[in-house]
């Protein structure tokens, strides 16, 4: 609950989390943050061997259950380039249909996965295709990879008719790298970020959240945002 309170303190707009966390801690942010529930899942790192195959990634919670929990939106994956891709996309389509019926926003996390045809999952062409697939399957907004530069990510946002947000992925090398990715996203037509480890594994989650929020909502430069962090304070 300490991290949740720090994120609230930093001014985050929403929290994306799991069924169990919402059940246990929803009271901490109810009325203060929007809630996005992950409704799908699959094998852990202990059980996964190679690429996801047919039947290994499934919807594990219903959109109706998300409504009962008080969620403001739901998120579901679409892994592209894996053997089980068809089943995963079918699950996304079914979720989109139910979200349409219930008026629930759907965030599609569409990620190219390294495979025989996808040598670089961060390539703008692959990420653009992933974003468009999420759009075409009925998502309201997209979470996907940042491609590393304003120019390349601009190709992703231009190719997709719905808002595109970036995933944080593993811890970046430095706090400045995190803020540069956020700024690059916003400057190239992105609409925000969905970050986990780069916030809660940072030494001051509230400060990192605040710096990110100011870039997104105030359009400040990285040099100004970094002053929110311990590294940038006099």
C-alpha positions in Angstrom: 0.0 0.0 0.0 3.0 2.3 0.4 3.6 2.4 -3.3 0.0 3.0 -4.1 0.0 6.0 -1.7 3.1 7.3 -3.4 1.6 7.1 -6.8 -1.5 8.9 -5.6 0.7 11.6 -4.0 2.5 12.0 -7.4 -0.7 12.8 -9.2 -1.2 9.7 -11.3 -4.5 9.5 -13.4 -5.1 5.8 -13.0 -3.8 2.5 -11.7 -3.7 -0.6 -13.8 -3.6 -3.7 -11.7 -5.0 -7.2 -10.9 -8.1 -8.6 -9.5 -6.5 -9.4 -6.1 -4.9 -6.0 -5.7 -8.2 -4.3 -6.4 -10.0 -6.5 -3.8 -7.4 -5.8 -1.2 -6.5 -2.2 -1.7 -9.3 -0.4 -3.7 -10.2 1.6 -0.6 -6.8 3.4 -0.8 -7.5 5.0 -4.2 -11.3 4.9 -4.6 -12.5 8.2 -5.9 -8.9 9.4 -6.3 -7.6 7.3 -9.2 -9.3 5.6 -12.1 -9.0 1.8 -12.0 -8.1 -0.5 -14.9 -8.4 -4.2 -14.3 -6.3 -6.8 -16.2 -8.8 -9.4 -17.3 -6.4 -11.9 -19.0 -3.5 -14.0 -18.0 -1.2 -17.0 -18.7 1.8 -19.0 -17.5 4.3 -17.4 -15.1 8.0 -17.2 -15.9 8.3 -20.5 -14.1 5.8 -22.3 -16.3 6.5 -20.7 -19.7 8.7 -22.5 -22.1 9.4 -20.7 -25.4 6.6 -18.7 -27.1 3.0 -18.9 -26.0 1.2 -21.7 -27.7 -2.5 -22.4 -28.3 -4.5 -22.2 -25.1 -1.7 -20.8 -22.9 -3.1 -17.2 -22.6 -6.8 -16.7 -21.8 -9.4 -14.4 -20.4 -9.5 -15.1 -16.7 -12.0 -12.5 -15.5 -15.1 -11.2 -17.2 -16.0 -7.7 -18.1 -19.1 -8.1 -15.9 -16.8 -8.8 -12.9 -14.8 -5.7 -13.7 -18.1 -3.7 -13.5 -18.9 -5.3 -10.1 -15.4 -4.4 -8.8 -15.8 -0.8 -9.7 -13.3 -0.8 -12.5 -13.3 2.2 -14.9 -11.7 0.2 -17.7 -10.1 -3.2 -18.6 -6.9 -4.2 -20.2 -6.2 -7.3 -22.3 -3.1 -8.5 -24.2 -2.5 -9.2 -27.8 0.9 -11.0 -28.4 1.7 -10.9 -32.1 4.0 -13.5 -33.7 3.4 -16.3 -31.2 1.8 -19.7 -32.1 -1.2 -18.9 -30.0 -1.9 -15.6 -31.6 -5.2 -16.5 -33.1 -6.7 -17.6 -29.8 -5.4 -14.5 -28.1 -6.9 -12.2 -30.7 -10.2 -14.0 -30.5 -10.2 -13.4 -26.7 -9.5 -9.7 -27.4 -12.4 -9.5 -29.8 -14.8 -11.1 -27.4 -13.7 -8.7 -24.7 -14.2 -5.7 -27.1 -17.7 -7.0 -27.9 -18.6 -7.2 -24.2 -17.1 -3.9 -23.4 -19.2 -2.3 -26.1 -22.3 -3.8 -24.6 -21.5 -2.6 -21.1 -19.9 0.8 -21.9 -16.5 -0.3 -20.5 -13.4 1.2 -22.1 -10.9 -1.4 -23.4 -7.1 -0.9 -23.4 -5.4 -3.4 -25.7 -1.8 -4.1 -24.9 -0.5 -5.1 -28.3 3.1 -6.3 -28.4 5.2 -7.8 -31.2 7.1 -10.7 -29.8 10.6 -11.8 -31.1 10.0 -14.7 -33.5 11.0 -15.9 -37.0 9.3 -13.0 -38.7 9.8 -10.3 -36.0 13.5 -9.9 -35.4 13.2 -6.5 -33.7 9.9 -6.1 -31.7 10.6 -2.4 -31.3 10.7 -1.7 -35.0 8.2 1.0 -35.9 6.7 -1.1 -38.7 5.9 -4.0 -36.3 4.7 -1.7 -33.5 2.5 0.2 -36.0 0.9 -3.1 -37.1 0.4 -4.1 -33.5 -1.4 -0.8 -32.7 -3.6 -1.0 -35.8 -4.6 -4.6 -34.9 -5.7 -3.5 -31.5 -7.7 -0.7 -33.0 -9.3 -3.0 -35.6 -10.2 -5.6 -32.9 -12.2 -3.0 -31.0 -9.9 -1.4 -28.4 -10.5 2.2 -27.3 -6.9 2.8 -26.7 -3.5 1.0 -27.1 -0.6 0.2 -24.9 2.5 -0.8 -26.8 6.3 -0.4 -27.1 8.1 2.9 -27.5 10.2 2.6 -30.6 13.1 4.7 -29.3 12.7 8.0 -31.1 10.1 10.7 -31.8 10.4 10.1 -35.6 9.9 6.4 -35.4 7.1 6.6 -32.8 5.4 9.2 -34.8 4.8 6.6 -37.5 3.0 4.5 -34.9 0.7 7.2 -33.7 0.0 8.4 -37.3 -1.1 4.9 -38.3 -3.5 4.4 -35.5 -6.8 6.2 -35.1 -7.2 5.8 -31.4 -4.9 7.0 -28.5 -1.6 5.2 -28.1 0.2 4.9 -24.8 3.6 3.3 -24.1 4.6 0.5 -21.9 7.5 1.0 -19.5 9.0 -2.5 -19.7 12.1 -3.3 -17.7 13.9 -0.7 -15.6 15.6 1.8 -17.9 19.2 2.7 -17.4 18.6 6.1 -15.8 15.7 8.3 -14.6 16.5 10.6 -17.4 16.0 7.8 -19.9 12.5 7.3 -18.4 11.6 11.0 -18.8 13.1 11.1 -22.3 10.8 8.2 -23.3 7.8 10.0 -21.9 8.6 13.3 -23.6 9.4 11.5 -26.9 6.0 9.8 -26.7 4.1 13.0 -26.1 6.0 14.9 -28.7 5.2 12.3 -31.4 1.5 12.1 -30.9 1.2 9.6 -28.0 -1.3 10.2 -25.3 0.4 8.9 -22.2 2.2 6.1 -20.5 1.4 2.9 -18.5 4.4 2.4 -16.3 5.1 -0.1 -13.6 8.7 -0.9 -12.6 10.1 2.4 -13.8 7.9 4.0 -11.1 7.6 1.6 -8.2 11.2 0.3 -8.4 12.6 3.9 -8.4 13.8 5.2 -5.1 11.1 7.9 -4.9 7.9 6.7 -6.7 6.0 9.9 -5.8 8.7 12.1 -7.4 8.9 10.0 -10.5 5.2 9.9 -10.9 5.1 13.7 -10.5 7.8 14.2 -13.1 6.0 12.0 -15.6 2.6 13.7 -14.9 4.1 17.1 -15.5 5.5 16.1 -18.9 2.2 14.7 -19.9 -0.2 17.3 -18.6 2.0 20.5 -18.6 4.2 19.7 -21.6 7.3 20.6 -19.7 10.8 19.8 -20.9 12.8 16.9 -19.5 15.3 19.3 -18.0 12.4 20.8 -16.0 10.8 17.5 -15.1 14.1 16.0 -13.7 14.1 18.8 -11.1 11.2 16.8 -9.4 13.6 13.9 -8.8 16.3 13.6 -6.1 18.9 13.7 -8.8 17.7 17.1 -10.1 17.3 18.9 -6.8 19.8 21.4 -5.5 
